[in-house]
Amino acid sequence: MDGIKKSRAENNLLREISAVIREKVSDPDVGFVTLLRVKLSTDGRYAKVYYNALGDEKSHAKTDKALKRCAPYIQFEVASRTRMRVMPQLAFIFDKNLDYAMEMQKIFNQSSESQNKNDE
C-alpha cells in the first residue's frame, strides 16, 4: 500500500469508526471517547486505533475493556459502511500522550508563574 492510499484509508477508517461508536455503540462503559489516529499495517489487515477518554484510571480501564469487547461489532459495522477489499482487524489502544502533554503544560504554567513572582 503506497503512502497516499494508506493515509486515505486511515483517515476513512478513523471517520467511520468514530461514526459507528457515536451512532451505534450503546455500551455505557464506552463513555466519552476521542479517536486520535488509526495506523494501518503495511498489508492492511490490522489497524491500531489510538484513542483517549475522559476520567480517571478506573474509567480508562472500563473504557478499554468495553472497546475491546465491542471491537468485532465495530469492525462489522465499518465493513458494511466502507468498500474496502479487506477489512482490517481493529485493536484499540489507549494513548497516554494527551494526558502527558496536559501534565507537562500544567508544570510549565506553574514554573512560569513562580518565575513571574520572583521577577517582581
Helices and strands as residue ranges (DSSP letters): H 3-23, E 33-40, E 46-53, H 57-81, E 89-94, H 97-119
